[in-house]
Structures are given as structure tokens and as C-alpha cells.
Amino acid sequence: MSAPGTGVPRRRRSRAGLAVGLAVVVALVVAGVFGLTRFGRSSVATCGRTAAAPVGGVVRTVAQGAQLVAGDVTLGVGSDLSEDGCAVSVFGAVEQLEVGALTDVGGTPVMLLSVEPRRAGSEAVGGAFEATFWVGTQG
């Protein structure tokens, strides 16, 4: 039995349409998974250094785009990383903090301890990396 006006059997036509549709869906899923995993791996430089927190003070971890608030210190964590991933742009009293460098922020010592890329598909709110800071007491 053929479809009216086509001369092609109905079953063959429906199977061919199903096969083409399935192939398109599989291709889109594979392309999407490849794109997400590739983006997640290459979008953030990975810093190979960390620093130990000095005695006293507090340690806070914040995501890209969030604010670091500790005592009198408020810094917005920007989206720019250095090429090696070890310096983060910030908004506030200073423009950038580098891993291990003790920086005076309005009379309070602050140190960037580490920068870690976030996993692709992470459920956590925020940007592509997390930065861990030590904030000392105002001196």
C-alpha cells in the first residue's frame, strides 16, 4: 500500500523520517555535550599557586561576580583573571589582588590565598571561578 500521490510505501516513509529525526537529535546532543565540556575546561586559567593564611583574621571564599565582605573590607570580585589565573580583578579600594601578595585595603591587610575554577555544570551560584581571601584586622 502506498501513500496517496507518492508511490512510496507508508511504512518505509515513516521509518525513514524517524531515522532522520533520531539522527538529528543524537547529533545535537553530542554537539551540546562536547561544547559544554570543552567550554568548562578551557574558559578559566588554572593557577598553580596557593598561599597560607597568616595568623588571625578570617578566611572567606567568594565566587566570581560576588562581593567579599569581612569587617570593614568590601570588594567586588571581577571577571578578569591574569593569564596564569593567579591574579583577580576586584572593585573597591584596589584594582587587582594576586595569590600570596599581602595588600593594604583601606588600612586592613588582605591576601588572595587561591583561585579555583568551578566545574562545568556546577549547581553553585556564581561565575566560572572561586577566590579564597584572608582578611586581617585593621591596624
Summary of the structure (lengths in Angstrom):
residues: 139
radius of gyration: 25.7
end to end distance: 90.9
largest distance: 90.9
contacts: 377
relative contact order: 0.19
helix: 24%
strand: 37%
